[in-house]
Amino acid sequence: MSSVPAQPAADGHVVLVVNAGSSSIKCSVYRVIDDPRVEGGSRALHGAGGQIEGIGVAPRVVAHMADGRLIVDEKFPVAQVADHDAAFRLLRLVLAVGLRDTPPAAIGHRVVHGGARHADAVLIDDDVIQELDALTPLAPLHQPHNLAAIRAVREAAPELPQVACFDTAFHAGNDIMAQLFALPYSYYGEGVRRYGFHGLSYEYIAKHLHQVAPDIARGCVVVAHLGNGASLCAMKDGQSVETTMGLTALDGLPMGTRCGALDAGAVLWMMARGMDYHAIEKVLYHESGLKGLSGVSSDMRELLASGSEQAKLAIDFYTYRIAQDVGKLAVVLGGLDGLVFTGGIGEHAAPIRAQVCERLAPLFGIALDAQLNEAGSRDGHERVSTRDSRVPVFAIRTDEEGMIALHTARLLREALKR
């Protein structure tokens, strides 16, 4: 098992957070300090950070010091950064400049799928790695890269404790009605259930909303995490009640390249045409969603700038499905007291927020302020609805990495007390 430092730094734990995606690795340094004024009693202060993107295709490293000074912005040959192992080793060397005087006490990782066993963050050991590896078929776009980063750290710095923080954990307490599929009940016992994802983002939004709009946070809120992956979460008093994603991160809303909710008969139809597992997986995970419908791109910025009718069709379907599922979640909650947009698209794409809210307006009395909506989450203006909007609407920048830092520091403190 990973070792645990004898004692924390006098002014809090320094935590290196790793968020490994399919073609990028983000690393951020946080100092977690005690702060009785905030929920949970701790606050994560962001320090140096960096990202390597285009792994195996067009590698580029960008890193900044805590004060914003650029450490490096450099492109590398593909052969030098061909995989995630090489990428993490390179990024760790770059960030060593920013960590020279404040070495991390631990490393926290975003892990997409925790399965039925992990309802909270956990210190990583051999058994945990084996358990998470077994979940790879349920998160093939993410789990292998999450584990690759964990293994790379073990090789490069075996003395550092590592913590896995799960996107599924926030939804672990959902009622069984929100977890079941109408399959033989024995499957549920084998782990075939609706888990939900983007939990680290939703957890941050729940905490942040409690600070900026506590009355709304205590009520019935739907949060839309819209990025290359997309889902909605219904919250009551800051707790997950229902979500649009299920057993895997394929379910629910259409996404950048993923299909979202699908009649299982469509998969049977593909099988009847002679497509094998890998061919079907490729279609569902890589060739569908906004990319598949538009035939243009999976990038919402490109679709919004395109004059293509197919691009417009993809956008319209995307907002139609978001609005439709907001309505479903409002039924589960028994009402709607607030709507929050987050994630890359949710935070930055004002036209998407406008389309969704226009579809919802007749039912919920939502009215956006055009100027505030255009500004989005910039300049601290998080509320984007008018004062007389029956349901207030927010655009809030999420901080999954900050949540990972808090969970990692908490586990360190608990380990030190034992």
HUSUL-V840212 format. One record per residue. N is the residue number from 1. RES is the residue in three letters. SS is DSSP state (hx for helix, st for strand, lp for the rest). PSI is psi as a letter, one per 40 degrees, with the letter a starting at -180 (* if undefined). NEAR is the number of other ideal C-beta (glycine too) atoms within 12 Angstrom. Layout:
BEGIN
n: {N:N}
res: {RES:RES}
ss: {SS:SS}
psi: {PSI:PSI}
near: {NEAR:NEAR}
END
This chain:
BEGIN
n: {1:2:3:4:5:6:7:8:9:10:11:12:13:14:15:16:17:18:19:20:21:22:23:24:25:26:27:28:29:30:31:32:33:34:35:36:37:38:39:40:41:42:43:44:45:46:47:48:49:50:51:52:53:54:55:56:57:58:59:60:61:62:63:64:65:66:67:68:69:70:71:72:73:74:75:76:77:78:79:80:81:82:83:84:85:86:87:88:89:90:91:92:93:94:95:96:97:98:99:100:101:102:103:104:105:106:107:108:109:110:111:112:113:114:115:116:117:118:119:120:121:122:123:124:125:126:127:128:129:130:131:132:133:134:135:136:137:138:139:140:141:142:143:144:145:146:147:148:149:150:151:152:153:154:155:156:157:158:159:160:161:162:163:164:165:166:167:168:169:170:171:172:173:174:175:176:177:178:179:180:181:182:183:184:185:186:187:188:189:190:191:192:193:194:195:196:197:198:199:200:201:202:203:204:205:206:207:208:209:210:211:212:213:214:215:216:217:218:219:220:221:222:223:224:225:226:227:228:229:230:231:232:233:234:235:236:237:238:239:240:241:242:243:244:245:246:247:248:249:250:251:252:253:254:255:256:257:258:259:260:261:262:263:264:265:266:267:268:269:270:271:272:273:274:275:276:277:278:279:280:281:282:283:284:285:286:287:288:289:290:291:292:293:294:295:296:297:298:299:300:301:302:303:304:305:306:307:308:309:310:311:312:313:314:315:316:317:318:319:320:321:322:323:324:325:326:327:328:329:330:331:332:333:334:335:336:337:338:339:340:341:342:343:344:345:346:347:348:349:350:351:352:353:354:355:356:357:358:359:360:361:362:363:364:365:366:367:368:369:370:371:372:373:374:375:376:377:378:379:380:381:382:383:384:385:386:387:388:389:390:391:392:393:394:395:396:397:398:399:400:401:402:403:404:405:406:407:408:409:410:411:412:413:414:415:416:417:418}
res: {MET:SER:SER:VAL:PRO:ALA:GLN:PRO:ALA:ALA:ASP:GLY:HIS:VAL:VAL:LEU:VAL:VAL:ASN:ALA:GLY:SER:SER:SER:ILE:LYS:CYS:SER:VAL:TYR:ARG:VAL:ILE:ASP:ASP:PRO:ARG:VAL:GLU:GLY:GLY:SER:ARG:ALA:LEU:HIS:GLY:ALA:GLY:GLY:GLN:ILE:GLU:GLY:ILE:GLY:VAL:ALA:PRO:ARG:VAL:VAL:ALA:HIS:MET:ALA:ASP:GLY:ARG:LEU:ILE:VAL:ASP:GLU:LYS:PHE:PRO:VAL:ALA:GLN:VAL:ALA:ASP:HIS:ASP:ALA:ALA:PHE:ARG:LEU:LEU:ARG:LEU:VAL:LEU:ALA:VAL:GLY:LEU:ARG:ASP:THR:PRO:PRO:ALA:ALA:ILE:GLY:HIS:ARG:VAL:VAL:HIS:GLY:GLY:ALA:ARG:HIS:ALA:ASP:ALA:VAL:LEU:ILE:ASP:ASP:ASP:VAL:ILE:GLN:GLU:LEU:ASP:ALA:LEU:THR:PRO:LEU:ALA:PRO:LEU:HIS:GLN:PRO:HIS:ASN:LEU:ALA:ALA:ILE:ARG:ALA:VAL:ARG:GLU:ALA:ALA:PRO:GLU:LEU:PRO:GLN:VAL:ALA:CYS:PHE:ASP:THR:ALA:PHE:HIS:ALA:GLY:ASN:ASP:ILE:MET:ALA:GLN:LEU:PHE:ALA:LEU:PRO:TYR:SER:TYR:TYR:GLY:GLU:GLY:VAL:ARG:ARG:TYR:GLY:PHE:HIS:GLY:LEU:SER:TYR:GLU:TYR:ILE:ALA:LYS:HIS:LEU:HIS:GLN:VAL:ALA:PRO:ASP:ILE:ALA:ARG:GLY:CYS:VAL:VAL:VAL:ALA:HIS:LEU:GLY:ASN:GLY:ALA:SER:LEU:CYS:ALA:MET:LYS:ASP:GLY:GLN:SER:VAL:GLU:THR:THR:MET:GLY:LEU:THR:ALA:LEU:ASP:GLY:LEU:PRO:MET:GLY:THR:ARG:CYS:GLY:ALA:LEU:ASP:ALA:GLY:ALA:VAL:LEU:TRP:MET:MET:ALA:ARG:GLY:MET:ASP:TYR:HIS:ALA:ILE:GLU:LYS:VAL:LEU:TYR:HIS:GLU:SER:GLY:LEU:LYS:GLY:LEU:SER:GLY:VAL:SER:SER:ASP:MET:ARG:GLU:LEU:LEU:ALA:SER:GLY:SER:GLU:GLN:ALA:LYS:LEU:ALA:ILE:ASP:PHE:TYR:THR:TYR:ARG:ILE:ALA:GLN:ASP:VAL:GLY:LYS:LEU:ALA:VAL:VAL:LEU:GLY:GLY:LEU:ASP:GLY:LEU:VAL:PHE:THR:GLY:GLY:ILE:GLY:GLU:HIS:ALA:ALA:PRO:ILE:ARG:ALA:GLN:VAL:CYS:GLU:ARG:LEU:ALA:PRO:LEU:PHE:GLY:ILE:ALA:LEU:ASP:ALA:GLN:LEU:ASN:GLU:ALA:GLY:SER:ARG:ASP:GLY:HIS:GLU:ARG:VAL:SER:THR:ARG:ASP:SER:ARG:VAL:PRO:VAL:PHE:ALA:ILE:ARG:THR:ASP:GLU:GLU:GLY:MET:ILE:ALA:LEU:HIS:THR:ALA:ARG:LEU:LEU:ARG:GLU:ALA:LEU:LYS:ARG}
ss: {lp:lp:lp:lp:lp:lp:lp:lp:lp:lp:lp:lp:st:st:st:st:st:st:st:st:lp:lp:lp:st:st:st:st:st:st:st:st:st:st:st:lp:lp:lp:lp:lp:lp:lp:st:st:st:st:st:st:st:st:st:st:st:st:lp:lp:lp:lp:lp:lp:st:st:st:st:st:lp:lp:lp:lp:lp:st:st:st:st:st:st:lp:lp:hx:hx:hx:hx:lp:lp:hx:hx:hx:hx:hx:hx:hx:hx:hx:hx:hx:hx:hx:hx:hx:hx:lp:lp:lp:lp:lp:lp:st:st:st:st:st:st:lp:lp:lp:lp:lp:lp:lp:lp:lp:lp:st:st:lp:lp:hx:hx:hx:hx:hx:hx:hx:hx:hx:lp:hx:hx:hx:lp:lp:lp:lp:hx:hx:hx:hx:hx:hx:hx:hx:hx:hx:hx:hx:hx:hx:lp:lp:lp:lp:st:st:st:st:st:st:lp:lp:hx:hx:hx:lp:lp:lp:lp:hx:hx:hx:lp:lp:lp:lp:lp:lp:hx:hx:hx:hx:hx:lp:lp:lp:lp:lp:lp:lp:lp:lp:hx:hx:hx:hx:hx:hx:hx:hx:hx:hx:hx:hx:hx:hx:lp:hx:hx:hx:hx:lp:lp:st:st:st:st:st:st:st:lp:lp:lp:st:st:st:st:st:st:st:lp:lp:st:st:st:st:st:lp:lp:lp:lp:lp:lp:lp:lp:lp:lp:lp:lp:lp:lp:lp:lp:lp:lp:lp:lp:hx:hx:hx:hx:hx:hx:hx:hx:hx:lp:lp:lp:lp:hx:hx:hx:hx:hx:hx:hx:hx:hx:hx:lp:lp:hx:hx:hx:hx:hx:hx:lp:lp:lp:lp:lp:hx:hx:hx:hx:hx:hx:lp:lp:lp:hx:hx:hx:hx:hx:hx:hx:hx:hx:hx:hx:hx:hx:hx:hx:hx:hx:hx:hx:hx:hx:hx:hx:hx:hx:lp:lp:lp:lp:st:st:st:st:st:hx:hx:hx:hx:hx:hx:lp:hx:hx:hx:hx:hx:hx:hx:hx:hx:hx:hx:hx:hx:hx:hx:lp:lp:lp:st:lp:hx:hx:hx:hx:hx:hx:lp:lp:hx:hx:hx:lp:lp:st:lp:st:lp:lp:lp:lp:lp:lp:st:st:st:st:lp:lp:lp:lp:hx:hx:hx:hx:hx:hx:hx:hx:hx:hx:hx:hx:hx:hx:hx:hx:hx:hx:lp}
psi: {i:i:i:h:i:d:i:i:i:d:f:i:h:h:h:h:h:h:g:h:a:d:e:i:h:h:h:i:h:i:h:h:i:h:g:e:e:i:h:e:e:i:h:h:h:h:b:i:i:i:h:h:i:f:h:e:c:g:h:h:h:h:i:i:i:d:e:e:h:h:d:i:g:i:i:i:i:d:d:d:g:d:i:d:d:d:d:d:d:d:d:d:d:d:e:d:d:e:e:d:e:g:i:i:d:i:h:h:i:h:h:d:h:e:a:e:d:g:e:i:i:i:h:h:a:d:d:d:d:d:d:d:d:e:e:d:d:e:g:d:d:d:d:d:d:d:d:d:d:d:d:d:d:d:d:d:g:e:e:h:i:i:h:h:h:h:e:e:d:d:e:d:e:i:i:d:d:e:d:i:i:f:i:h:d:d:d:d:d:e:e:g:i:h:d:i:a:f:d:d:d:d:d:d:d:d:d:d:d:d:d:d:g:d:d:d:d:e:a:h:h:h:h:h:h:h:a:d:i:h:i:i:h:h:i:h:f:e:i:h:d:i:i:e:i:b:d:i:f:d:i:b:i:i:a:d:e:i:d:a:h:h:h:d:d:d:d:d:d:d:d:d:e:e:h:a:d:d:d:d:d:d:d:d:d:e:e:a:a:d:d:d:d:d:e:d:i:e:h:d:d:d:d:d:e:i:e:h:d:d:d:d:d:d:d:d:d:d:d:d:d:d:d:d:d:d:d:d:d:d:d:d:d:f:i:h:e:i:h:h:h:a:i:d:d:d:d:e:g:d:d:d:d:d:d:d:d:d:d:e:d:d:d:e:f:h:h:i:h:d:d:d:d:d:d:b:e:i:f:e:g:d:h:e:i:i:d:e:h:d:h:i:h:i:h:h:h:i:g:d:d:d:d:d:d:d:d:d:d:d:d:d:d:d:d:d:d:*}
near: {16:32:20:28:25:12:14:30:21:12:13:29:42:39:49:47:48:52:40:42:32:33:26:31:47:35:47:40:46:40:35:42:26:22:18:10:11:19:21:27:16:30:26:35:29:29:35:37:38:41:34:44:28:23:34:24:19:17:29:28:37:26:35:26:23:24:12:13:15:18:29:26:17:21:17:28:16:17:10:20:32:18:27:32:28:28:40:41:30:32:46:34:26:34:40:25:23:33:33:16:16:26:22:42:40:44:49:51:53:49:46:43:42:39:34:26:22:32:21:23:41:34:34:41:21:16:17:31:29:17:25:40:25:20:34:25:23:35:38:27:32:40:37:27:35:42:36:32:45:43:29:31:38:27:18:25:27:18:19:33:39:47:45:48:48:44:46:48:35:42:41:29:23:31:19:14:14:29:31:21:23:13:18:11:14:11:17:20:14:14:26:23:32:37:45:45:48:45:45:44:47:46:42:38:47:41:32:32:36:27:21:23:27:19:15:36:29:18:29:32:45:50:52:49:45:44:34:34:40:47:50:50:51:43:43:31:20:33:29:44:35:39:44:42:42:33:31:40:43:40:33:40:48:42:46:40:33:40:36:38:29:28:11:20:10:20:22:13:15:25:16:11:13:9:19:13:15:14:17:27:25:20:27:32:34:24:23:32:41:46:29:29:32:33:21:27:25:33:26:38:22:21:35:28:17:21:12:19:15:20:27:23:21:36:37:26:29:42:37:24:36:42:34:25:37:44:27:26:37:31:19:27:31:14:23:36:31:43:53:49:50:43:42:30:39:46:33:28:37:31:27:41:44:30:30:42:41:24:27:36:23:13:21:31:19:37:26:37:26:18:16:29:36:20:21:35:33:18:12:14:22:32:31:39:35:21:13:12:27:22:33:37:46:42:44:44:29:40:33:42:38:39:43:47:48:41:42:51:45:31:35:38:27:19:26:20:11:9}
END
